Amino acid sequence: MTTNPPPYDEIKNYGPVAGGAIPPENTPLVSGAPIHYDHYVADNGSANFTSGVGFDNNDVRRLFIRKVYAILSVQLIVTAGFIAAFMSSEEIKGYMRTDGAPILYASLGVYMVTYFCLVCPCCNFQRKFPLNVIMLCLFTIAMSVVAAAVASSYNTDVVLLAAATTATIVLVTFMTKFDITKFWYIGLIGGLAMMFVWPWFFILGVSETSYAIYCGFGVMLFTFYLAYDTKTILGGGRMEIGPDDYIVAVVQLYVDIVQIFLYLLRIFGRAD
């Protein structure tokens, strides 16, 4: 004699199944009405069957971090390639010093437009594939041209020293576990202060000392931004970024690193 299993009831949605809901103990199942639960089982391919959705699953966060740093590595390699190409060619260096202003300003324009499009939550371009990938490529190339054009006006020793110092700052920041996101207002105040001070350099002029202090403050501010953005990606802080916003995470980290490099170039170049 065989006994057939009871038919599956989609309304009750019994678990446990991968991605299915698990009713808590002693919870009545009302026939005829859908029941929604907040407890989920991870997918079958996950090694950690932790409950939760999104970053509550360790595998989701691990894959997110891996994707962000993989894309960031490609961006930094592209930027390093542009800098090496500009530094190794005397023709390119000479052209950028004499007639390269239109290319520099055009690259700055593309960089600013694509940056705001990728990080602006209203546009939502960062989640529209393949538009987000195309804009990210344009953004990376434009920023690489700007960084290479600036670096080409300095000696090779200065560029290498700035790159090594930037790498050291990045490694130390990535290893920091302190929750810096609770001090978000420091980044806001620091950014407004730099925007307020910058026009006065054109009005009153700038000395070597004041410009070095300004650039040093820029290094500290973007190091703060780098630590803040890193913490929102790694999680465990007061503020965290969502798993679908990997483009925003990549853009912010990339801008922080390149800006630190550019400010260090100005400091070491003037010291040289």
Protein Blocks (a to p, Z undefined) as FASTA:
>chain_A
ZZddddddfklopaddehiacddehiacdehiacddfbdcddfklmblcedehjlpmklm
mmmmmmmmmmmmmmmmmmmmmmmmmmmpmklmmmmmmmmmmmmmmmmmmmmmmmmmmmmm
klommmmcfklmmmmmmmmmmmmmmmmmmmmmpcfklmmmmmmmmmmmmmmmmmpcbdfk
lmmmmmmmmmmmmmmmmmmmmmnopafklmmmmmmmmmmmmmmmmmmmmmmmngoiabdc
dfklmmmmmmmmmmmmmmmmmmmmmmmmmmZZ
